[in-house]
Amino acid sequence: MLEGSRLGGYAARTTAESRQARSGRRAKLLQIEPSFSLTTEAADEYLAVRPGVLAQVALALGHVIVKEGLHDQDFVAAHTFGFDPWTEPDGTVHEGYVQLLERHDPETVAKL
């Protein structure tokens, strides 16, 4: 997954490399952005979104990945902080990434 603005040559190179894979193993490219670009032209599918909602779309994708257990749970447990809620020694409770994702389910984001 590539995310960011104006990835330019990096996205073009990655797209080209994915297209050269062996038959049956070629990566499928879905481009999600508000404007048509060179990367969009090379994509297998293009999903046009309204300007300003790309971050919510990314969170909705994260929601599905986490809800369906498609992430590397062992890696997250061993190498990340803030995925789940945590409480500081003074009692301050912080929301975790998982709670943020719960507010960005695909049905809610589709209404944007």
All heavy atoms as an XYZ file, in Angstrom:
864
protein
N       0.850     -1.162      0.000
C       0.000      0.000      0.000
C       0.901      1.232      0.000
O       1.836      1.323      0.785
C      -0.887      0.023      1.254
C      -1.685      1.301      1.358
S      -2.558      1.519      2.910
C      -3.821      0.299      2.773
N       0.620      2.128     -0.879
C       1.315      3.410     -0.913
C       0.329      4.477     -0.502
O      -0.796      4.500     -0.981
C       1.821      3.716     -2.316
C       2.852      2.780     -2.902
C       3.146      3.183     -4.337
C       4.124      2.826     -2.085
N       0.734      5.355      0.358
C      -0.134      6.447      0.756
C       0.693      7.696      0.818
O       1.798      7.695      1.334
C      -0.770      6.157      2.116
C      -1.954      7.031      2.468
C      -1.592      8.423      2.910
O      -0.602      8.583      3.624
O      -2.297      9.364      2.510
N       0.202      8.745      0.292
C       0.918     10.004      0.360
C       0.604     10.863     -0.840
O      -0.077     10.442     -1.766
N       1.107     12.041     -0.780
C       0.845     12.989     -1.844
C       2.095     13.186     -2.678
O       3.190     13.315     -2.153
C       0.421     14.318     -1.223
O       0.240     15.296     -2.205
N       1.916     13.196     -3.989
C       3.009     13.490     -4.909
C       4.190     12.525     -4.750
O       5.325     12.930     -4.592
C       3.461     14.928     -4.759
C       2.299     15.899     -4.817
C       2.741     17.243     -5.317
N       1.742     18.256     -5.183
C       0.610     18.360     -5.866
N       0.292     17.455     -6.730
N      -0.231     19.340     -5.682
N       3.868     11.251     -4.753
C       4.920     10.249     -4.645
C       5.778     10.177     -5.899
O       6.863      9.641     -5.881
C       4.317      8.882     -4.339
C       3.722      8.741     -2.942
C       2.938      7.445     -2.850
C       4.793      8.789     -1.886
N       5.249     10.689     -6.984
C       6.008     10.835     -8.222
C       6.726      9.598     -8.687
O       6.129      8.569     -8.932
N       8.058      9.717     -8.835
C       8.885      8.644     -9.367
C       8.803      7.375     -8.561
O       8.858      6.279     -9.110
N       8.661      7.492     -7.256
C       8.584      6.302     -6.412
C       7.365      5.468     -6.783
O       7.459      4.261     -6.975
C       8.525      6.691     -4.936
C       8.386      5.511     -4.012
C       9.484      4.692     -3.745
C       7.171      5.189     -3.438
C       9.365      3.595     -2.917
C       7.037      4.100     -2.616
C       8.130      3.308     -2.353
O       8.007      2.225     -1.531
N       6.206      6.118     -6.916
C       4.989      5.398     -7.269
C       5.102      4.812     -8.666
O       4.678      3.679     -8.909
C       3.772      6.319     -7.170
N       5.668      5.567     -9.592
C       5.821      5.080    -10.967
C       6.728      3.849    -10.994
O       6.432      2.861    -11.675
C       6.376      6.184    -11.851
N       7.832      3.884    -10.259
C       8.764      2.751    -10.224
C       8.101      1.534     -9.583
O       8.203      0.415    -10.087
C      10.033      3.121     -9.471
C      11.080      2.009     -9.530
C      12.379      2.401     -8.827
N      12.189      2.458     -7.395
C      12.332      3.548     -6.637
N      12.690      4.682     -7.164
N      12.146      3.502     -5.344
N       7.384      1.743     -8.480
C       6.713      0.641     -7.799
C       5.648      0.025     -8.691
O       5.502     -1.194     -8.762
C       6.083      1.140     -6.485
O       7.114      1.705     -5.683
C       5.419      0.022     -5.734
N       4.908      0.872     -9.387
C       3.884      0.390    -10.311
C       4.526     -0.450    -11.410
O       4.056     -1.548    -11.724
C       3.104      1.567    -10.928
O       2.492      2.317     -9.875
C       2.049      1.082    -11.893
N       5.606      0.039    -11.981
C       6.298     -0.692    -13.051
C       6.809     -2.034    -12.544
O       6.672     -3.059    -13.227
C       7.449      0.149    -13.602
N       7.379     -2.073    -11.350
C       7.899     -3.323    -10.799
C       6.774     -4.325    -10.561
O       6.936     -5.516    -10.810
C       8.659     -3.051     -9.505
C       9.981     -2.341     -9.729
C      10.637     -1.883     -8.443
O      10.070     -2.090     -7.352
O      11.733     -1.303     -8.526
N       5.629     -3.851    -10.080
C       4.515     -4.768     -9.829
C       3.958     -5.336    -11.131
O       3.448     -6.446    -11.165
C       3.405     -4.074     -9.033
O       2.727     -3.144     -9.844
N       4.074     -4.596    -12.210
C       3.580     -5.037    -13.511
C       4.492     -6.083    -14.138
O       4.070     -6.804    -15.033
C       3.465     -3.856    -14.478
C       2.529     -2.784    -14.020
C       1.139     -3.322    -14.065
N       0.180     -2.242    -13.905
C      -0.988     -2.386    -13.370
N      -1.366     -3.554    -12.936
N      -1.814     -1.385    -13.257
N       5.732     -6.176    -13.704
C       6.687     -7.111    -14.281
C       6.698     -8.455    -13.564
O       7.466     -9.328    -13.902
C       8.084     -6.504    -14.261
C       8.213     -5.293    -15.165
C       9.546     -4.609    -15.008
O      10.414     -5.063    -14.273
N       9.722     -3.489    -15.690
N       5.837     -8.615    -12.575
C       5.800     -9.863    -11.824
C       5.354    -11.013    -12.723
O       4.727    -10.799    -13.756
C       4.859     -9.734    -10.635
N       5.653    -12.207    -12.288
C       5.251    -13.396    -13.051
C       3.737    -13.436    -13.220
O       2.984    -12.957    -12.381
C       5.707    -14.653    -12.310
C       7.193    -14.847    -12.300
C       7.551    -16.239    -11.811
N       6.726    -16.677    -10.701
C       7.173    -16.863     -9.466
N       8.422    -16.644     -9.174
N       6.370    -17.285     -8.524
N       3.306    -14.029    -14.272
C       1.875    -14.164    -14.541
C       1.182    -14.826    -13.355
O       1.671    -15.804    -12.807
C       1.667    -15.001    -15.795
O       0.303    -15.182    -16.034
N       0.039    -14.295    -12.974
C      -0.718    -14.843    -11.852
C      -0.298    -14.281    -10.509
O      -0.973    -14.457     -9.522
N       0.841    -13.590    -10.465
C       1.320    -13.030     -9.203
C       1.419    -11.501     -9.277
O       1.922    -10.878     -8.379
C       2.679    -13.613     -8.833
C       2.620    -15.086     -8.516
C       3.964    -15.603     -8.053
N       4.575    -14.769     -7.051
C       4.585    -15.016     -5.736
N       3.992    -16.086     -5.297
N       5.202    -14.216     -4.910
N       0.962    -10.941    -10.359
C       1.048     -9.500    -10.550
C       0.130     -8.795     -9.561
O      -1.020     -9.151     -9.388
C       0.656     -9.145    -11.981
C       0.782     -7.676    -12.298
C       0.593     -7.386    -13.763
N      -0.758     -7.375    -14.250
C      -1.675     -6.442    -13.963
N      -1.385     -5.461    -13.153
N      -2.872     -6.499    -14.482
N       0.649     -7.783     -8.910
C      -0.133     -7.021     -7.952
C      -1.215     -6.228     -8.674
O      -1.008     -5.725     -9.772
C       0.767     -6.065     -7.180
N      -2.365     -6.146     -8.058
C      -3.456     -5.339     -8.592
C      -3.351     -3.957     -7.961
O      -3.172     -3.826     -6.752
C      -4.797     -5.971     -8.243
C      -5.970     -5.215     -8.794
C      -7.261     -5.958     -8.489
C      -8.426     -5.206     -9.070
N      -9.687     -5.925     -8.820
N      -3.442     -2.931     -8.778
C      -3.297     -1.566     -8.282
C      -4.643     -0.859     -8.277
O      -5.275     -0.700     -9.320
C      -2.304     -0.783     -9.144
C      -2.100      0.681     -8.760
C      -1.550      0.813     -7.350
C      -1.191      1.358     -9.766
N      -5.080     -0.475     -7.093
C      -6.276      0.336     -6.917
C      -5.809      1.721     -6.490
O      -5.167      1.868     -5.457
C      -7.184     -0.261     -5.842
C      -8.312      0.642     -5.329
C      -9.291      0.981     -6.450
C      -9.014     -0.010     -4.159
N      -6.103      2.706     -7.282
C      -5.704      4.085     -6.994
C      -6.912      4.819     -6.423
O      -7.971      4.851     -7.038
C      -5.201      4.779     -8.262
C      -4.710      6.178     -8.051
C      -3.384      6.217     -7.293
O      -2.766      5.198     -7.039
N      -2.962      7.401     -6.948
N      -6.741      5.398     -5.231
C      -7.807      6.141     -4.573
C      -7.313      7.559     -4.373
O      -6.360      7.790     -3.626
C      -8.173      5.512     -3.213
C      -8.545      4.041     -3.373
C      -9.316      6.296     -2.556
C      -8.714      3.305     -2.059
N      -7.931      8.496     -5.059
C      -7.562      9.896     -4.919
C      -8.618     10.748     -5.614
O      -9.393     10.246     -6.422
C      -6.171     10.179     -5.466
C      -6.007      9.984     -6.959
C      -4.612     10.351     -7.429
O      -4.045     11.328     -6.923
O      -4.102      9.660     -8.317
N      -8.637     12.041     -5.316
C      -9.648     12.897     -5.921
C      -9.371     13.263     -7.387
O     -10.297     13.523     -8.137
C      -9.660     14.152     -5.057
C      -8.551     14.040     -4.097
C      -7.940     12.689     -4.231
N      -8.128     13.275     -7.783
C      -7.809     13.723     -9.141
C      -7.149     12.608     -9.944
O      -6.481     11.742     -9.409
C      -6.882     14.941     -9.097
O      -5.703     14.625     -8.400
N      -7.344     12.658    -11.242
C      -6.748     11.672    -12.148
C      -5.270     12.007    -12.316
O      -4.911     13.162    -12.508
C      -7.468     11.717    -13.497
C      -7.256     10.493    -14.320
C      -8.079      9.395    -14.160
C      -6.247     10.436    -15.254
C      -7.906      8.259    -14.924
C      -6.051      9.300    -16.022
C      -6.884      8.209    -15.855
N      -4.402     11.010    -12.225
C      -2.960     11.235    -12.306
C      -2.312     10.174    -13.200
O      -2.981      9.275    -13.692
C      -2.345     11.166    -10.906
O      -2.428      9.835    -10.417
N      -1.001     10.273    -13.356
C      -0.282      9.257    -14.131
C      -0.394      7.888    -13.468
O      -0.508      6.869    -14.148
C       1.181      9.652    -14.288
C       1.448     10.862    -15.180
C       2.926     11.226    -15.154
C       0.998     10.585    -16.605
N      -0.361      7.859    -12.145
C      -0.503      6.594    -11.435
C      -1.904      6.031    -11.653
O      -2.084      4.829    -11.847
C      -0.225      6.775     -9.937
O       1.049      7.391     -9.771
C      -0.236      5.451     -9.201
N      -2.894      6.907    -11.647
C      -4.273      6.483    -11.893
C      -4.398      5.844    -13.273
O      -5.074      4.830    -13.441
C      -5.228      7.687    -11.793
O      -5.067      8.291    -10.510
C      -6.660      7.274    -11.979
N      -3.741      6.429    -14.239
C      -3.792      5.912    -15.602
C      -3.269      4.479    -15.678
O      -3.768      3.659    -16.449
C      -2.973      6.817    -16.527
C      -3.116      6.480    -17.984
C      -2.392      7.482    -18.870
O      -2.454      8.688    -18.585
O      -1.762      7.038    -19.842
N      -2.284      4.153    -14.866
C      -1.691      2.818    -14.871
C      -2.431      1.835    -13.964
O      -2.143      0.644    -13.987
C      -0.225      2.904    -14.430
N      -3.387      2.333    -13.186
C      -4.074      1.489    -12.205
C      -5.060      0.531    -12.865
O      -5.586      0.797    -13.942
C      -4.820      2.376    -11.206
N      -5.296     -0.586    -12.192
C      -6.320     -1.525    -12.636
C      -7.707     -0.958    -12.353
O      -8.650     -1.180    -13.107
C      -6.162     -2.874    -11.922
C      -4.857     -3.547    -12.275
O      -4.634     -3.782    -13.478
O      -4.065     -3.830    -11.368
N      -7.830     -0.277    -11.229
C      -9.092      0.345    -10.850
C      -8.810      1.716    -10.253
O      -7.762      1.934     -9.649
C      -9.837     -0.498     -9.810
C     -10.367     -1.805    -10.340
C     -11.200     -2.536     -9.306
O     -12.030     -1.889     -8.629
O     -11.000     -3.750     -9.168
N      -9.765      2.605    -10.406
C      -9.644      3.965     -9.882
C     -10.912      4.298     -9.112
O     -12.021      4.141     -9.617
C      -9.441      4.954    -11.033
C      -9.555      6.414    -10.658
C      -8.783      6.960     -9.640
C     -10.427      7.250    -11.333
C      -8.884      8.308     -9.309
C     -10.524      8.602    -11.005
C      -9.758      9.117     -9.997
O      -9.862     10.443     -9.674
N     -10.750      4.729     -7.888
C     -11.860      5.156     -7.059
C     -11.686      6.646     -6.786
O     -10.767      7.054     -6.071
C     -11.892      4.376     -5.741
C     -12.949      4.789     -4.721
C     -14.350      4.602     -5.308
C     -12.793      3.976     -3.457
N     -12.531      7.439     -7.403
C     -12.469      8.890     -7.205
C     -13.193      9.234     -5.906
O     -14.316      8.797     -5.685
C     -13.128      9.604     -8.381
N     -12.518      9.981     -5.041
C     -13.127     10.426     -3.790
C     -13.156     11.947     -3.766
O     -12.372     12.602     -4.454
C     -12.361      9.881     -2.557
C     -12.463      8.369     -2.495
C     -10.913     10.314     -2.555
N     -14.063     12.478     -2.981
C     -14.137     13.930     -2.854
C     -12.879     14.445     -2.174
O     -12.335     13.797     -1.268
C     -15.357     14.314     -2.015
C     -16.648     14.157     -2.773
C     -17.852     14.807     -2.106
N     -17.580     15.581     -0.928
C     -18.033     15.278      0.297
N     -18.765     14.211      0.486
N     -17.761     16.050      1.317
N     -12.403     15.609     -2.582
C     -11.244     16.212     -1.903
C     -11.536     16.367     -0.408
O     -12.649     16.729     -0.016
C     -11.109     17.575     -2.579
C     -11.729     17.395     -3.929
C     -12.863     16.428     -3.712
N     -10.544     16.027      0.400
C     -10.675     16.183      1.841
C     -11.118     14.947      2.599
O     -11.191     14.969      3.823
N     -11.425     13.858      1.893
C     -11.879     12.659      2.597
C     -10.900     11.488      2.486
O     -11.183     10.400      2.970
C     -13.293     12.209      2.136
C     -14.331     13.280      2.386
C     -13.292     11.769      0.699
N      -9.739     11.712      1.898
C      -8.786     10.621      1.697
C      -8.316     10.016      3.025
O      -8.164      8.799      3.135
C      -7.597     11.106      0.872
C      -6.749     10.044      0.196
C      -7.591      9.074     -0.602
C      -5.702     10.677     -0.693
N      -8.123     10.828      4.039
C      -7.698     10.307      5.344
C      -8.763      9.390      5.937
O      -8.445      8.335      6.501
C      -7.395     11.456      6.300
N     -10.024      9.761      5.799
C     -11.106      8.920      6.303
C     -11.179      7.599      5.542
O     -11.473      6.562      6.129
C     -12.459      9.652      6.228
C     -12.587     10.763      7.223
C     -12.051     12.093      6.718
O     -11.377     12.169      5.696
N     -12.321     13.149      7.443
N     -10.908      7.633      4.240
C     -10.880      6.405      3.449
C      -9.760      5.491      3.951
O      -9.956      4.280      4.108
C     -10.721      6.707      1.942
C     -10.475      5.434      1.146
C     -11.941      7.447      1.410
N      -8.596      6.066      4.231
C      -7.475      5.269      4.760
C      -7.837      4.645      6.101
O      -7.522      3.477      6.363
C      -6.235      6.143      4.889
N      -8.528      5.405      6.956
C      -8.950      4.863      8.248
C      -9.994      3.755      8.070
O      -9.983      2.766      8.808
C      -9.490      5.974      9.145
C      -8.427      6.919      9.697
C      -9.076      8.156     10.321
C      -7.546      6.207     10.722
N     -10.878      3.900      7.091
C     -11.864      2.848      6.823
C     -11.173      1.565      6.353
O     -11.562      0.467      6.747
C     -12.882      3.319      5.784
N     -10.141      1.709      5.531
C      -9.365      0.533      5.112
C      -8.698     -0.113      6.328
O      -8.704     -1.342      6.464
C      -8.312      0.926      4.074
C      -8.839      1.330      2.706
C      -7.708      1.917      1.857
C      -9.467      0.144      2.003
N      -8.129      0.716      7.202
C      -7.537      0.193      8.439
C      -8.567     -0.516      9.294
O      -8.285     -1.558      9.901
N      -9.772      0.033      9.356
C     -10.863     -0.573     10.124
C     -11.106     -2.012      9.659
O     -11.181     -2.928     10.467
C     -12.133      0.275      9.944
C     -13.351     -0.312     10.581
N     -13.761      0.043     11.839
C     -14.241     -1.230     10.135
C     -14.854     -0.630     12.140
N     -15.172     -1.405     11.113
N     -11.211     -2.200      8.346
C     -11.468     -3.532      7.791
C     -10.288     -4.463      8.063
O     -10.475     -5.612      8.476
C     -11.766     -3.444      6.276
C     -11.828     -4.828      5.642
C     -13.055     -2.673      6.037
N      -9.068     -3.966      7.860
C      -7.875     -4.796      8.074
C      -7.810     -5.293      9.510
O      -7.569     -6.473      9.768
C      -6.605     -4.010      7.693
C      -6.553     -3.825      6.176
C      -5.347     -4.703      8.213
C      -5.523     -2.812      5.712
N      -8.065     -4.407     10.481
C      -7.991     -4.798     11.895
C      -9.185     -5.670     12.282
O      -9.026     -6.704     12.931
C      -7.891     -3.553     12.802
C      -8.052     -3.917     14.262
C      -6.560     -2.857     12.565
N     -10.384     -5.263     11.876
C     -11.590     -6.020     12.248
C     -11.535     -7.450     11.732
O     -11.972     -8.375     12.410
C     -12.833     -5.310     11.724
C     -14.124     -5.953     12.177
C     -15.326     -5.139     11.779
C     -16.586     -5.792     12.332
N     -17.766     -5.004     12.080
N     -10.993     -7.637     10.535
C     -10.926     -8.976      9.959
C      -9.640     -9.721     10.324
O      -9.401    -10.821      9.840
C     -11.097     -8.883      8.435
C     -12.487     -8.402      8.060
C     -12.761     -8.408      6.567
O     -11.913     -8.915      5.796
O     -13.819     -7.890      6.186
N      -8.809     -9.110     11.182
C      -7.590     -9.778     11.638
C      -6.554     -9.975     10.546
O      -5.782    -10.933     10.585
N      -6.511     -9.070      9.574
C      -5.586     -9.208      8.455
C      -4.219     -8.585      8.724
O      -3.354     -8.629      7.861
C      -6.206     -8.579      7.190
C      -7.550     -9.181      6.763
C      -8.162     -8.375      5.622
C      -7.394    -10.638      6.386
N      -4.042     -8.005      9.899
C      -2.757     -7.402     10.255
C      -1.905     -8.424     11.006
O      -2.411     -9.440     11.484
C      -2.973     -6.143     11.093
C      -3.648     -6.397     12.414
N      -4.964     -6.797     12.521
C      -3.184     -6.322     13.674
C      -5.271     -6.950     13.787
N      -4.204     -6.674     14.508
N      -0.624     -8.162     11.105
C       0.303     -9.050     11.798
C       0.208     -8.766     13.303
O       0.870     -7.877     13.823
C       1.725     -8.812     11.289
C       2.726     -9.805     11.847
O       2.468    -10.387     12.925
O       3.771     -9.991     11.214
N      -0.638     -9.507     13.982
C      -0.911     -9.259     15.395
C       0.330     -9.430     16.269
O       0.519     -8.677     17.227
C      -2.054    -10.153     15.857
C      -3.343     -9.827     15.140
C      -4.473    -10.794     15.438
O      -4.438    -11.531     16.417
N      -5.485    -10.794     14.592
N       1.171    -10.391     15.959
C       2.396    -10.593     16.743
C       3.327     -9.389     16.602
O       3.918     -8.932     17.580
C       3.124    -11.870     16.318
C       2.333    -13.127     16.649
O       1.514    -13.086     17.600
O       2.517    -14.148     15.959
N       3.465     -8.877     15.380
C       4.317     -7.708     15.155
C       3.778     -6.498     15.910
O       4.528     -5.778     16.570
C       4.411     -7.388     13.661
C       5.269     -6.188     13.365
C       6.639     -6.341     13.210
C       4.723     -4.919     13.288
C       7.442     -5.236     12.970
C       5.517     -3.806     13.047
C       6.882     -3.967     12.892
N       2.481     -6.277     15.827
C       1.872     -5.134     16.516
C       2.111     -5.240     18.021
O       2.484     -4.261     18.666
C       0.362     -5.035     16.192
C      -0.333     -4.031     17.099
C       0.163     -4.660     14.726
N       1.922     -6.425     18.584
C       2.113     -6.620     20.024
C       3.562     -6.393     20.444
O       3.829     -5.808     21.502
C       1.665     -8.023     20.425
N       4.492     -6.795     19.615
C       5.904     -6.712     19.981
C       6.558     -5.368     19.667
O       7.523     -4.988     20.329
C       6.689     -7.825     19.268
N       6.042     -4.633     18.685
C       6.787     -3.473     18.191
C       6.029     -2.158     18.145
O       6.542     -1.182     17.584
C       7.327     -3.771     16.781
C       8.218     -4.967     16.729
N       9.499     -4.968     17.239
C       7.994     -6.221     16.259
C      10.032     -6.163     17.067
N       9.140     -6.936     16.472
N       4.817     -2.118     18.678
C       4.070     -0.860     18.615
C       3.548     -0.457     19.979
O       3.467     -1.262     20.906
C       2.871     -0.956     17.635
O       1.914     -1.881     18.161
C       3.314     -1.371     16.260
N       3.184      0.808     20.084
C       2.566      1.333     21.296
C       1.412      2.220     20.866
O       1.546      3.003     19.923
C       3.571      2.157     22.118
C       2.961      2.747     23.353
C       2.756      1.966     24.473
C       2.571      4.071     23.377
C       2.177      2.496     25.604
C       1.996      4.623     24.506
C       1.791      3.827     25.621
N       0.276      2.083     21.509
C      -0.865      2.922     21.199
C      -1.905      2.246     20.329
O      -2.905      2.862     19.981
N      -1.696      0.995     20.003
C      -2.677      0.273     19.209
C      -3.954      0.080     20.030
O      -5.052      0.288     19.541
C      -2.100     -1.069     18.767
C      -2.910     -1.775     17.720
C      -2.872     -1.365     16.402
C      -3.705     -2.857     18.059
C      -3.627     -2.016     15.426
C      -4.450     -3.520     17.095
C      -4.412     -3.093     15.784
N      -3.771     -0.318     21.263
C      -4.882     -0.463     22.200
C      -4.850      0.707     23.175
O      -3.813      1.361     23.341
C      -4.744     -1.783     22.970
C      -4.906     -2.992     22.054
O      -5.932     -3.058     21.356
O      -4.009     -3.849     22.044
N      -5.978      0.980     23.864
C      -5.973      2.099     24.818
C      -4.984      1.835     25.953
O      -4.656      0.692     26.255
C      -7.409      2.131     25.339
C      -8.038      0.855     24.939
C      -7.245      0.294     23.812
N      -4.504      2.909     26.571
C      -3.574      2.768     27.689
C      -3.873      3.833     28.735
O      -4.474      4.851     28.456
C      -2.122      2.836     27.209
C      -1.633      4.205     26.831
C      -0.935      5.076     27.622
C      -1.798      4.857     25.576
N      -0.653      6.223     26.936
C      -1.183      6.116     25.665
C      -2.409      4.509     24.372
C      -1.160      7.023     24.610
C      -2.388      5.418     23.332
C      -1.763      6.655     23.456
N      -3.419      3.531     29.946
C      -3.625      4.437     31.071
C      -2.271      4.836     31.626
O      -1.417      3.980     31.895
C      -4.453      3.759     32.177
O      -5.689      3.315     31.602
C      -4.741      4.717     33.321
N      -2.067      6.134     31.811
C      -0.827      6.638     32.387
C      -0.841      6.417     33.897
O      -1.903      6.218     34.493
C      -0.681      8.124     32.071
C      -0.436      8.376     30.598
C      -0.067      9.824     30.322
O       0.616     10.443     31.159
O      -0.468     10.320     29.259
N       0.329      6.473     34.537
C       0.391      6.284     35.984
C      -0.506      7.254     36.773
O      -1.007      6.909     37.835
C       1.870      6.522     36.326
C       2.590      6.171     35.060
C       1.665      6.588     33.952
N      -0.735      8.457     36.220
C      -1.584      9.425     36.926
C      -3.074      9.178     36.705
O      -3.923      9.927     37.188
C      -1.233     10.860     36.527
C      -1.591     11.184     35.072
O      -2.140     10.312     34.369
O      -1.320     12.318     34.643
N      -3.419      8.101     35.955
C      -4.811      7.749     35.730
C      -5.397      8.272     34.431
O      -6.553      7.970     34.104
N      -4.640      9.061     33.680
C      -5.130      9.575     32.402
C      -5.275      8.424     31.407
O      -4.332      7.673     31.181
C      -4.166     10.633     31.823
O      -3.985     11.661     32.784
C      -4.708     11.217     30.530
N      -6.465      8.302     30.845
C      -6.749      7.236     29.895
C      -6.650      7.792     28.480
O      -7.163      8.869     28.186
C      -8.155      6.646     30.132
C      -8.483      5.573     29.102
C      -8.268      6.088     31.538
N      -5.972      7.059     27.624
C      -5.805      7.471     26.228
C      -6.479      6.461     25.311
O      -6.398      5.257     25.527
C      -4.318      7.571     25.864
C      -3.593      8.617     26.619
N      -3.607      9.932     26.246
C      -2.856      8.537     27.758
C      -2.884     10.631     27.113
N      -2.426      9.804     28.028
N      -7.097      6.993     24.266
C      -7.725      6.160     23.260
C      -6.640      5.501     22.405
O      -5.645      6.123     22.084
C      -8.604      7.056     22.392
C      -9.295      6.366     21.270
C     -10.170      7.324     20.489
O      -9.619      8.259     19.876
O     -11.378      7.118     20.490
N      -6.859      4.264     22.031
C      -5.923      3.582     21.146
C      -6.347      3.698     19.699
O      -7.449      4.166     19.378
N      -5.473      3.280     18.832
C      -5.727      3.303     17.392
C      -6.977      2.503     17.044
O      -7.749      2.886     16.174
C      -4.492      2.763     16.671
C      -4.581      2.754     15.167
C      -4.684      3.939     14.447
C      -4.553      1.559     14.461
C      -4.757      3.941     13.060
C      -4.623      1.547     13.081
C      -4.720      2.743     12.387
O      -4.796      2.740     11.023
N      -7.188      1.394     17.735
C      -8.345      0.542     17.464
C      -9.642      1.322     17.677
O     -10.574      1.217     16.883
C      -8.314     -0.728     18.354
C      -9.597     -1.516     18.236
C      -7.124     -1.597     17.988
N      -9.721      2.143     18.722
C     -10.923      2.936     18.974
C     -11.119      4.004     17.896
O     -12.239      4.302     17.504
C     -10.875      3.591     20.357
C     -11.107      2.615     21.499
C      -9.975      1.612     21.661
O      -8.810      1.958     21.560
N     -10.320      0.361     21.884
N     -10.035      4.564     17.413
C     -10.112      5.524     16.316
C     -10.698      4.854     15.072
O     -11.572      5.402     14.400
C      -8.726      6.095     16.008
C      -8.611      6.999     14.787
C      -9.381      8.294     15.008
C      -7.154      7.289     14.484
N     -10.239      3.652     14.782
C     -10.732      2.925     13.613
C     -12.216      2.590     13.729
O     -12.932      2.587     12.734
C      -9.936      1.634     13.405
C      -8.475      1.792     13.007
C      -7.817      0.431     12.901
C      -8.320      2.574     11.728
N     -12.682      2.316     14.945
C     -14.090      1.967     15.137
C     -15.021      3.086     14.685
O     -16.139      2.840     14.250
C     -14.357      1.610     16.599
C     -13.767      0.273     16.988
C     -13.876     -0.020     18.476
O     -14.417      0.826     19.230
O     -13.421     -1.097     18.890
N     -14.577      4.325     14.773
C     -15.389      5.469     14.346
C     -15.339      5.686     12.833
O     -16.019      6.558     12.310
C     -14.921      6.742     15.047
C     -15.187      6.746     16.534
C     -15.041      8.131     17.113
N     -13.783      8.777     16.799
C     -12.665      8.673     17.527
N     -12.651      7.929     18.602
N     -11.578      9.314     17.159
N     -14.515      4.921     12.129
C     -14.348      5.093     10.688
C     -14.668      3.799      9.941
O     -13.898      3.343      9.104
C     -12.922      5.574     10.376
C     -12.672      6.955     10.855
N     -12.277      7.221     12.138
C     -12.809      8.145     10.237
C     -12.139      8.528     12.279
N     -12.465      9.103     11.152
N     -15.819      3.240     10.241
C     -16.215      2.034      9.524
C     -16.582      2.407      8.089
O     -16.928      3.558      7.801
C     -17.390      1.352     10.235
C     -18.611      2.246     10.275
O     -18.695      3.092     11.182
O     -19.460      2.108      9.374
N     -16.493      1.465      7.178
C     -16.748      1.768      5.759
C     -18.120      2.381      5.490
O     -18.266      3.240      4.634
C     -16.600      0.410      5.068
C     -15.669     -0.344      5.953
C     -16.013      0.097      7.353
N     -19.135      1.946      6.224
C     -20.484      2.485      5.992
C     -20.538      3.978      6.312
O     -21.172      4.749      5.592
C     -21.509      1.718      6.838
C     -21.694      0.269      6.413
C     -20.579     -0.649      6.913
O     -19.870     -0.306      7.884
O     -20.395     -1.716      6.301
N     -19.891      4.397      7.393
C     -19.874      5.806      7.770
C     -19.078      6.615      6.758
O     -19.507      7.681      6.319
C     -19.263      5.984      9.174
O     -20.046      5.244     10.112
C     -19.217      7.439      9.577
N     -17.931      6.105      6.347
C     -17.074      6.830      5.392
C     -17.745      6.925      4.028
O     -17.617      7.936      3.347
C     -15.690      6.147      5.308
C     -14.853      6.766      4.204
C     -14.976      6.270      6.654
N     -18.516      5.926      3.641
C     -19.187      5.940      2.345
C     -20.172      7.108      2.237
O     -20.468      7.582      1.134
C     -19.913      4.635      2.101
N     -20.649      7.608      3.351
C     -21.602      8.731      3.352
C     -20.922     10.074      3.153
O     -21.599     11.071      2.931
C     -22.388      8.733      4.653
C     -23.250      7.507      4.846
C     -23.903      7.510      6.212
C     -24.606      6.192      6.469
N     -25.116      6.131      7.827
N     -19.593     10.117      3.245
C     -18.884     11.396      3.145
C     -18.903     11.950      1.736
O     -18.851     11.353      0.774
C     -17.438     11.237      3.612
C     -17.280     10.884      5.072
C     -15.796     10.674      5.390
C     -17.842     11.969      5.964
